[in-house]
Amino acid sequence: ISLYGDPETYTQQLRALEAAVRSNPQDASLEFLLGYHYFTEGHKDAALVQWRKVLQLEPDDKLASQLVQMYAPPTDAAPPSPEEQ
């Protein structure tokens, strides 16, 4: 957003991208791009939501998979084995 002379221009373009995603829910490329923009704005959780949608649409998308693995919070630890208790 800092690269734009007027932040409102970026906001309008982001809202247009969000509308395009809503209008085209099967378009993985739009989902990915929206996730990228959310991530660059510092909204990691929102980005992860979008990238997970990409993986639902395109399970073999390696980049989306890597991004989810890198930025998703760690899952709960497995319960201790009987030997560890």
DSSP file (Angstrom, degrees, kcal/mol; ACC not computed):
  #  RESIDUE AA STRUCTURE BP1 BP2  ACC     N-H-->O    O-->H-N    N-H-->O    O-->H-N    TCO  KAPPA ALPHA  PHI   PSI    X-CA   Y-CA   Z-CA
    1    1 A I    >         0   0    0      0, 0.0     3,-1.5     0, 0.0     9,-0.2   0.000 360.0 360.0 360.0 -29.9    0.0    0.0    0.0
    2    2 A S  T 3   +     0   0    0      1,-0.3     0, 0.0     5,-0.0     0, 0.0   0.685 360.0  64.8 -69.5 -15.5    2.9    2.3    0.7
    3    3 A L  T 3  S+     0   0    0      4,-0.0     2,-0.3     3,-0.0    -1,-0.3   0.595  87.8  86.3 -81.0  -9.8    3.9    2.1   -3.0
    4    4 A Y  S <  S-     0   0    0     -3,-1.5     4,-0.0     1,-0.1     0, 0.0  -0.717  75.3-140.6 -92.4 140.1    0.6    3.8   -4.0
    5    5 A G  S    S+     0   0    0     -2,-0.3    -1,-0.1     1,-0.3     3,-0.1   0.866  99.4  31.7 -63.0 -35.9    0.4    7.6   -4.1
    6    6 A D  S >> S-     0   0    0      1,-0.1     3,-1.8    -3,-0.0     4,-0.9  -0.967  72.9-152.4-125.9 113.7   -3.1    7.4   -2.6
    7    7 A P  H 3> S+     0   0    0      0, 0.0     4,-2.3     0, 0.0     5,-0.2   0.784  94.7  67.7 -55.6 -27.2   -3.8    4.5   -0.2
    8    8 A E  H 3> S+     0   0    0      1,-0.2     4,-2.5     2,-0.2     5,-0.2   0.834  93.5  58.5 -63.7 -31.3   -7.4    4.6   -1.2
    9    9 A T  H <> S+     0   0    0     -3,-1.8     4,-2.1     2,-0.2    -1,-0.2   0.934 107.8  45.3 -62.2 -46.0   -6.5    3.4   -4.7
   10   10 A Y  H  X S+     0   0    0     -4,-0.9     4,-2.8     1,-0.2    -2,-0.2   0.929 111.8  52.4 -62.6 -44.6   -4.9    0.3   -3.3
   11   11 A T  H  X S+     0   0    0     -4,-2.3     4,-2.5     1,-0.2    -2,-0.2   0.907 109.1  49.8 -59.4 -42.7   -8.0   -0.2   -1.0
   12   12 A Q  H  X S+     0   0    0     -4,-2.5     4,-1.9     1,-0.2    -1,-0.2   0.904 112.1  47.8 -62.9 -41.4  -10.3    0.1   -4.0
   13   13 A Q  H  X S+     0   0    0     -4,-2.1     4,-2.0     2,-0.2    -2,-0.2   0.889 111.0  50.9 -68.5 -38.0   -8.3   -2.5   -6.0
   14   14 A L  H  X S+     0   0    0     -4,-2.8     4,-2.6     2,-0.2    -2,-0.2   0.918 109.6  50.5 -63.9 -43.1   -8.2   -4.9   -3.0
   15   15 A R  H  X S+     0   0    0     -4,-2.5     4,-2.2     1,-0.2    -1,-0.2   0.871 108.9  52.3 -63.0 -36.0  -11.9   -4.6   -2.7
   16   16 A A  H  X S+     0   0    0     -4,-1.9     4,-2.2     2,-0.2    -1,-0.2   0.894 109.3  49.3 -66.2 -39.3  -12.3   -5.4   -6.4
   17   17 A L  H  X S+     0   0    0     -4,-2.0     4,-2.2     2,-0.2    -2,-0.2   0.915 109.9  51.1 -65.1 -42.6  -10.1   -8.4   -6.0
   18   18 A E  H  X S+     0   0    0     -4,-2.6     4,-2.1     1,-0.2    -2,-0.2   0.904 110.6  49.2 -60.4 -40.9  -12.2   -9.6   -3.0
   19   19 A A  H  X S+     0   0    0     -4,-2.2     4,-2.1     1,-0.2    -1,-0.2   0.891 109.0  52.5 -65.4 -39.2  -15.4   -9.1   -5.1
   20   20 A A  H  X S+     0   0    0     -4,-2.2     4,-1.4     2,-0.2    -2,-0.2   0.883 108.1  51.4 -63.6 -38.4  -13.8  -11.1   -8.0
   21   21 A V  H  < S+     0   0    0     -4,-2.2     3,-0.2     1,-0.2     6,-0.2   0.921 110.5  48.2 -63.9 -43.9  -13.0  -14.0   -5.5
   22   22 A R  H  < S+     0   0    0     -4,-2.1    -2,-0.2     1,-0.2    -1,-0.2   0.873 113.9  47.1 -64.2 -35.8  -16.6  -14.0   -4.3
   23   23 A S  H  < S+     0   0    0     -4,-2.1    -1,-0.2     1,-0.2    -2,-0.2   0.707 121.3  36.7 -77.6 -20.8  -17.9  -14.0   -7.9
   24   24 A N    ><  +     0   0    0     -4,-1.4     3,-2.1    -3,-0.2    -1,-0.2  -0.554  65.5 165.1-130.9  66.2  -15.5  -16.8   -9.0
   25   25 A P  T 3  S+     0   0    0      0, 0.0    -1,-0.1     0, 0.0    -3,-0.1   0.603  76.0  56.0 -66.5  -9.5  -15.2  -19.2   -6.0
   26   26 A Q  T 3  S+     0   0    0     -3,-0.1     2,-1.0     1,-0.0    -5,-0.1   0.315  79.3 104.1-101.3   8.5  -13.6  -21.9   -8.1
   27   27 A D    <>  -     0   0    0     -3,-2.1     4,-1.7    -6,-0.2     3,-0.4  -0.771  47.0-175.2 -95.7  98.8  -10.7  -19.7   -9.4
   28   28 A A  H  > S+     0   0    0     -2,-1.0     4,-2.6     1,-0.2     5,-0.2   0.821  80.5  60.2 -63.4 -32.6   -7.6  -20.8   -7.4
   29   29 A S  H  > S+     0   0    0      1,-0.2     4,-2.4     2,-0.2    -1,-0.2   0.892 105.6  47.3 -67.0 -37.8   -5.4  -18.1   -8.9
   30   30 A L  H  > S+     0   0    0     -3,-0.4     4,-2.5     2,-0.2    -1,-0.2   0.910 111.8  50.9 -67.2 -41.0   -7.7  -15.4   -7.5
   31   31 A E  H  X S+     0   0    0     -4,-1.7     4,-2.3     2,-0.2    -2,-0.2   0.922 111.6  48.1 -59.9 -44.5   -7.7  -17.1   -4.1
   32   32 A F  H  X S+     0   0    0     -4,-2.6     4,-2.5     2,-0.2    -2,-0.2   0.939 111.5  49.2 -62.6 -47.2   -3.9  -17.3   -4.1
   33   33 A L  H  X S+     0   0    0     -4,-2.4     4,-2.4     1,-0.2    -1,-0.2   0.903 110.5  50.1 -61.6 -42.0   -3.5  -13.6   -5.1
   34   34 A L  H  X S+     0   0    0     -4,-2.5     4,-2.6     1,-0.2    -1,-0.2   0.915 109.9  51.3 -63.1 -41.6   -5.9  -12.5   -2.4
   35   35 A G  H  X S+     0   0    0     -4,-2.3     4,-2.7     1,-0.2    -2,-0.2   0.908 108.2  52.7 -59.3 -42.0   -4.0  -14.5    0.1
   36   36 A Y  H  X S+     0   0    0     -4,-2.5     4,-2.6     2,-0.2    -2,-0.2   0.934 110.1  47.3 -59.7 -46.8   -0.7  -12.9   -1.0
   37   37 A H  H  X S+     0   0    0     -4,-2.4     4,-1.4     1,-0.2    -2,-0.2   0.923 111.9  49.7 -63.9 -43.1   -2.1   -9.4   -0.6
   38   38 A Y  H  <>S+     0   0    0     -4,-2.6     5,-2.8     1,-0.2     4,-0.3   0.928 111.7  49.9 -58.9 -43.6   -3.5  -10.3    2.9
   39   39 A F  H ><5S+     0   0    0     -4,-2.7     3,-1.7     1,-0.2    -2,-0.2   0.924 108.3  50.9 -62.7 -45.3   -0.1  -11.7    3.8
   40   40 A T  H 3<5S+     0   0    0     -4,-2.6    -1,-0.2     1,-0.3    -2,-0.2   0.753 107.4  55.3 -66.8 -21.6    1.8   -8.7    2.6
   41   41 A E  T 3<5S-     0   0    0     -4,-1.4    -1,-0.3    -3,-0.3    -2,-0.2   0.495 124.8-104.2 -85.5  -4.1   -0.5   -6.5    4.7
   42   42 A G  T < 5S+     0   0    0     -3,-1.7     2,-1.0    -4,-0.3    -3,-0.2   0.609  83.6 127.5  93.7  12.8    0.3   -8.5    7.8
   43   43 A H     >< +     0   0    0     -5,-2.8     4,-2.1     1,-0.2     5,-0.2  -0.625  24.1 164.3-103.0  73.2   -2.9  -10.5    8.0
   44   44 A K  H  > S+     0   0    0     -2,-1.0     4,-2.5     1,-0.2    -1,-0.2   0.883  71.3  52.3 -60.3 -43.3   -1.4  -14.0    8.2
   45   45 A D  H  > S+     0   0    0      1,-0.2     4,-1.8     2,-0.2    -1,-0.2   0.910 110.6  47.7 -62.9 -41.9   -4.5  -15.7    9.4
   46   46 A A  H  > S+     0   0    0      1,-0.2     4,-1.7     2,-0.2    -1,-0.2   0.884 111.0  52.3 -65.7 -37.8   -6.6  -14.3    6.5
   47   47 A A  H  X S+     0   0    0     -4,-2.1     4,-2.7     1,-0.2     5,-0.2   0.917 106.8  52.9 -63.0 -42.9   -3.9  -15.3    4.0
   48   48 A L  H  X S+     0   0    0     -4,-2.5     4,-2.3     1,-0.2    -1,-0.2   0.880 104.8  55.4 -61.4 -38.0   -3.9  -18.9    5.4
   49   49 A V  H  X S+     0   0    0     -4,-1.8     4,-1.6     1,-0.2    -1,-0.2   0.937 111.0  44.9 -58.6 -46.0   -7.6  -19.1    4.8
   50   50 A Q  H  X S+     0   0    0     -4,-1.7     4,-1.9     1,-0.2    -2,-0.2   0.917 112.8  49.5 -66.2 -43.3   -7.2  -18.1    1.2
   51   51 A W  H  X S+     0   0    0     -4,-2.7     4,-1.8     1,-0.2    -1,-0.2   0.837 108.1  53.8 -68.4 -31.0   -4.3  -20.5    0.6
   52   52 A R  H  X S+     0   0    0     -4,-2.3     4,-1.5    -5,-0.2    -1,-0.2   0.864 106.4  52.9 -68.6 -34.1   -6.2  -23.4    2.2
   53   53 A K  H  X S+     0   0    0     -4,-1.6     4,-2.0     2,-0.2    -2,-0.2   0.893 105.3  55.2 -64.7 -38.5   -9.0  -22.6   -0.3
   54   54 A V  H  X S+     0   0    0     -4,-1.9     4,-3.5     1,-0.2    -2,-0.2   0.932 107.0  50.1 -57.1 -45.3   -6.4  -22.9   -3.1
   55   55 A L  H  < S+     0   0    0     -4,-1.8    -1,-0.2     1,-0.2    -2,-0.2   0.800 106.9  54.3 -67.9 -28.4   -5.5  -26.3   -1.8
   56   56 A Q  H  < S+     0   0    0     -4,-1.5    -1,-0.2     1,-0.2    -2,-0.2   0.888 118.1  36.1 -67.8 -37.9   -9.1  -27.4   -1.8
   57   57 A L  H  < S+     0   0    0     -4,-2.0    -2,-0.2     1,-0.2    -3,-0.2   0.849 135.4  22.4 -81.5 -36.5   -9.4  -26.4   -5.4
   58   58 A E    ><  -     0   0    0     -4,-3.5     3,-2.3    -5,-0.2    -1,-0.2  -0.714  66.4-179.8-133.2  79.3   -5.9  -27.4   -6.5
   59   59 A P  T 3  S+     0   0    0      0, 0.0    -1,-0.1     0, 0.0    -4,-0.1   0.716  81.6  56.2 -57.7 -21.8   -4.6  -30.1   -4.0
   60   60 A D  T 3  S+     0   0    0      4,-0.0     2,-0.9     5,-0.0     3,-0.1   0.332  70.1 127.0 -93.9   8.6   -1.3  -30.4   -6.0
   61   61 A D    <>  -     0   0    0     -3,-2.3     4,-1.9     1,-0.2     5,-0.1  -0.542  40.4-169.8 -70.0 106.4   -0.4  -26.7   -5.7
   62   62 A K  H  > S+     0   0    0     -2,-0.9     4,-2.5     2,-0.2    -1,-0.2   0.881  79.5  50.5 -68.7 -40.4    3.1  -26.9   -4.3
   63   63 A L  H  > S+     0   0    0      2,-0.2     4,-2.6     1,-0.2     5,-0.2   0.942 111.7  46.7 -67.6 -46.0    3.6  -23.2   -3.5
   64   64 A A  H  > S+     0   0    0      1,-0.2     4,-2.4     2,-0.2    -1,-0.2   0.912 113.0  51.5 -60.0 -41.1    0.3  -22.9   -1.6
   65   65 A S  H  X S+     0   0    0     -4,-1.9     4,-2.4     1,-0.2    -2,-0.2   0.922 110.7  47.5 -61.5 -44.6    1.1  -26.1    0.3
   66   66 A Q  H  X S+     0   0    0     -4,-2.5     4,-2.5     2,-0.2    -2,-0.2   0.897 111.1  51.1 -64.9 -40.6    4.5  -24.7    1.3
   67   67 A L  H  X S+     0   0    0     -4,-2.6     4,-2.3     2,-0.2     5,-0.2   0.913 110.6  48.4 -64.3 -42.1    3.1  -21.4    2.4
   68   68 A V  H  X S+     0   0    0     -4,-2.4     4,-2.2     1,-0.2    -2,-0.2   0.931 113.1  48.2 -62.7 -44.7    0.5  -23.1    4.6
   69   69 A Q  H  < S+     0   0    0     -4,-2.4    -2,-0.2     1,-0.2    -1,-0.2   0.888 114.4  46.7 -62.8 -38.6    3.1  -25.3    6.1
   70   70 A M  H  < S+     0   0    0     -4,-2.5    -1,-0.2     1,-0.2    -2,-0.2   0.869 124.8  27.0 -71.8 -37.1    5.4  -22.4    6.8
   71   71 A Y  H  < S+     0   0    0     -4,-2.3    -2,-0.2    -5,-0.2    -1,-0.2   0.518  90.4 105.1-112.3  -6.1    2.9  -20.0    8.3
   72   72 A A  S  < S-     0   0    0     -4,-2.2     3,-0.1    -5,-0.2   -27,-0.0  -0.502  79.5-104.5 -72.7 144.2    0.2  -22.2    9.9
   73   73 A P        -     0   0    0      0, 0.0    -1,-0.1     0, 0.0    -2,-0.1  -0.366  47.5 -91.3 -64.3 149.7    0.3  -22.4   13.6
   74   74 A P        -     0   0    0      0, 0.0     3,-0.1     0, 0.0     2,-0.0  -0.310  44.3-114.6 -61.7 144.2    1.7  -25.7   14.9
   75   75 A T        -     0   0    0      1,-0.2     3,-0.1    -3,-0.1    -3,-0.0  -0.337  45.9 -76.7 -73.3 161.9   -0.9  -28.3   15.5
   76   76 A D        -     0   0    0      1,-0.1    -1,-0.2    -2,-0.0     2,-0.0  -0.286  58.2-101.6 -57.6 142.6   -1.5  -29.5   19.1
   77   77 A A        -     0   0    0      1,-0.1    -1,-0.1    -3,-0.1     0, 0.0  -0.321  40.6-100.5 -64.6 148.0    1.2  -31.9   20.2
   78   78 A A        -     0   0    0      1,-0.1    -1,-0.1    -3,-0.1     3,-0.1  -0.365  47.3 -94.7 -64.3 148.4    0.3  -35.5   20.2
   79   79 A P        -     0   0    0      0, 0.0    -1,-0.1     0, 0.0    -3,-0.0  -0.341  52.5 -91.3 -63.6 149.8   -0.7  -36.9   23.6
   80   80 A P        -     0   0    0      0, 0.0     5,-0.1     0, 0.0    -3,-0.0  -0.287  41.5-114.0 -63.2 145.7    2.3  -38.5   25.4
   81   81 A S    >>  -     0   0    0      1,-0.1     3,-1.1    -3,-0.1     4,-0.9  -0.320  32.4-102.1 -71.4 162.7    2.8  -42.2   24.8
   82   82 A P  G >4 S+     0   0    0      0, 0.0     3,-0.5     0, 0.0    -1,-0.1   0.836 123.9  56.8 -56.5 -32.2    2.3  -44.5   27.8
   83   83 A E  G 34 S+     0   0    0      1,-0.2    -2,-0.0     2,-0.1     0, 0.0   0.807 104.8  51.8 -69.7 -27.6    6.0  -44.7   28.2
   84   84 A E  G <4        0   0    0     -3,-1.1    -1,-0.2     1,-0.2    -3,-0.0   0.635 360.0 360.0 -83.5 -14.2    6.3  -41.0   28.6
   85   85 A Q    <<        0   0    0     -4,-0.9    -1,-0.2    -3,-0.5    -2,-0.1   0.480 360.0 360.0 -81.3 360.0    3.6  -40.7   31.3
